[in-house]
């Protein structure tokens, strides 16, 4: 299932990237998504890029019953973002992967940070895939609202973060 979302921030790409690689922001994002437990690791690359890995344990109380039977009472997910070095104009490209441990569901996407006026546009374009015969499409449709909600939470958390600094 193809997913597309757009995040916009009232800050330039350099400031948005600084926010994204701040472990405090990543932890705030994990808390805002309802994580029961979380950990964050940020590795800055020599070329100016970065890799961000967050692991979250999430409750499954909002997951449809037929999906919960695969997951149990919690699900553990790993989100990995890999960002390139900044271009001359400050723009960056990146990739995003969300993998649910023990479940055949994965979200892979491309993303970017691009100047848009005085702000930044972050498009996210990806594929949500459930590798389960016969019911994979139904699982994808059930997971799509959660992925979209997490993207909205990231934008709200980022907007508040940037506004407070």
N, C-alpha and C positions, 0 to 999 in steps of 0.2 A: 504494500500500500504506500503510495507516494504521499509525502507530507511536505508542506511548504509553510514557512512562517517568516515574519519580519519583525525584528526588534529595532527600535529607534531610541537613541539617547541624545540628550542635549549636552553633549561634550564631544570633543574631537577624538579621533581614533587612538591617539597616544594615551589620553586620559582613560578611555574605556579599556584599553589593553592593560594599563596599570591596575585598574580595578579587577579585571579578570584574573590576573596573576597574583592578586593579594589573597593569601590564605584566609584572611578574615572575611572577605567577600564570599569566597567559596563556602566557608562554614555557615555564613548567614543564609546563603542560598539553600544549603542542605536542611537547615532548621526550618526555613520558610516552606519547604516542600513536605514537611511533616516527618522527617527522618527520626526514627527512634534512636539510632546510633549512626555516627558518620566519622569518616576520616578523610583528610585532604592532603595531597602531596603536589607541590608545584616545583617543576624543574625548569630553570631558565637555561636556554641553549647559548652557546658561545656566539652564534650569529644574530642573537636578539629575539629568536623565537622562543617558544615555551611548550611544555607538556603539562597538563593539569589532569590529575586523576583524583576523582572523589568516589568514595565507596559509601553507600547508604543502606541501612536496614529500614525497610518501610513496612507499615502495616498493610494487610490485604483486605481490610474491612470494606473498602470501596470497590473491590474487584468483584465481578460477577461470580456467582457460585461455581459455575462450570470451570472457570479459570482458577479459582481458589483451590480446587481439588488438585491442580498441578503444583501449586505454590505452598500451601499451608497457611499459617497465620502471619508470616512475614515473608518478604522477598528481599533479597540482597542484590543490589545493582551496582555496577561500576560504570561511571561516566568518564570517558577519556576525551580530552580536547587536545589537539596538536595544532599549534599556531606557527606560521612562518615568520621570518624576519619582516620588518616593515619595509615597504617599498618607498621610493623617493617621496611620494605624496602622503606617506603615513599609513597607507592601506595595508591590510594583511589578508592572507587566506588561511583557512583552517579546515580541520576535519573534526567530526564529533561522532563518537560511538557510545551507545548505551547498551550494555549487556546485562541481562538478568541471569544470575547464577542459578543453575538447575532448571532453567526453563528455556525452551527453544524459541525465544523472542529476542530480537536484536534490532536496534535502530542505528543506521549509519547515515551520516549526512555530510555535506560540504557546507562551509560557512565562510564568512568574510567580515572584515571591518572596513568600511569605506566612508570617506567624508561625504556628508550630505548637508550642504549649507554650513552652518556652524556646528552641526551635530554629526552623529554617526549612524549609519544604516548597517544592520547585521542581518543579512538574509540567511535563512537556514533551509536547505533543500535536501531531503533524504528519503530513505526507504525504510519502512517499518515492516519487518518480516517475521512471521511465526512459522517455523518449519514443523508443522504438525499435519499429517495427512488428514484430509476431509474437513477438519475444523480450523485449519490455519487462518483462513479468511475471517472467520468469526472472531478468533482471538485477536487478530489485527484490528478489527473494528472495535473491539472492546478496549484495546490498549490505546488507541488513537486519542481519546479524550484525555487520558492521563499524560501522554506525551505533550499534547497541546497545552494542557494546564501547567505543566512544568516549565514550558517556554514562557508562558505569561507570568508565572511566579518569578522567573529569572529577570524579566524586564521590570517588574514592579520592584524587586529587591535591588536591582541595579540603579533604577531611577532614584530610589530613596538613598542608596549608598552615595551616589554622585552628588545628590542634593545636600547631603550632610557634610560634604568635604570640600 
